[in-house]
């Protein structure tokens, strides 16, 4: 079992405890601001959607159509059980997922850092290809290249990151304009994240 599969299995194990917390979590202020950029009623891809709370609940309430993908089958079960209108949830590996039907926005909140370093450049390119011209991409990530292990609810998780400067280079090479790249982002609803990026597809 590779680290990506181990992460998915670990999320399955913590799903119930995770859900009890996330169901009560307020929507992240950065996601609210991101949604304000999007074209009204557009399609939004949520990479690493988890249980669908609170991000996909919020997005559907704002009139967006959501496709949520996650590698954890139990998380996807929870998301589907919400019965959200205009939302479709799939058990899928973010390193392999691709849709011919394009999106007006992509959110990858606390998810891309679970992917192997060797696959991350490809995933950034794949996401850029799935965005319409004028579409927006929000994601959190690490700010320096490296790998790490962490623990949540007693389960081990694996994290990987590319250097922020390399990520910027990749995105710009895919026709994306970096609107903001904030290191050590902090606000009440999100807490601390090493890197928060908002980019726009311009080509």
HELIX and SHEET records of a PDB file:
HELIX    1   1 UNK A    3  UNK A   22  1                                  20    
HELIX    2   2 UNK A   29  UNK A   37  1                                   9    
HELIX    3   3 UNK A   55  UNK A   61  1                                   7    
HELIX    4   4 UNK A   73  UNK A   81  1                                   9    
HELIX    5   5 UNK A  112  UNK A  114  5                                   3    
HELIX    6   6 UNK A  117  UNK A  130  1                                  14    
HELIX    7   7 UNK A  164  UNK A  173  1                                  10    
SHEET    1   A 7 UNK A  87  UNK A  91  0                                        
SHEET    2   A 7 UNK A  65  UNK A  70  1                                        
SHEET    3   A 7 UNK A  43  UNK A  47  1                                        
SHEET    4   A 7 UNK A 103  UNK A 108  1                                        
SHEET    5   A 7 UNK A 131  UNK A 141  1                                        
SHEET    6   A 7 UNK A 191  UNK A 201 -1                                        
SHEET    7   A 7 UNK A 176  UNK A 187 -1                                        
SHEET    1   B 2 UNK A 146  UNK A 152  0                                        
SHEET    2   B 2 UNK A 155  UNK A 161 -1                                        
END                                                                             
